[in-house]
């Protein structure tokens, strides 16, 4: 776990998207220090933590809010996640970070556009959060 004084990053995800659900499971499995807490974009935590003027225009897939209030979206959000996961993921973030942001974001946007058709929706799944992880999930 991170030191008690260290606030976690908040990873907001599309609560209806099976790909986003899979991304959350991916991060949870690799985030041993618990750098991240999770909440759906459709939930009250997102509404209360991100002001309406900042919510406008955000993608509806993954958004990260850091403890210092930075709002990371699209490929920048995933590069941040990979860096925090460390190890080979930090190396991958370094490689992907060398790709210009417009190119990274274009790929991200393409995947986001087809994610429901290709991966389905979470409504088709039955996610169960184990008791030891429940404190990391917010409404």
Order of alpha helices (4+ residues) and beta strands (2+ residues): beta-alpha-beta-alpha-alpha-beta-beta-alpha-alpha-alpha-beta
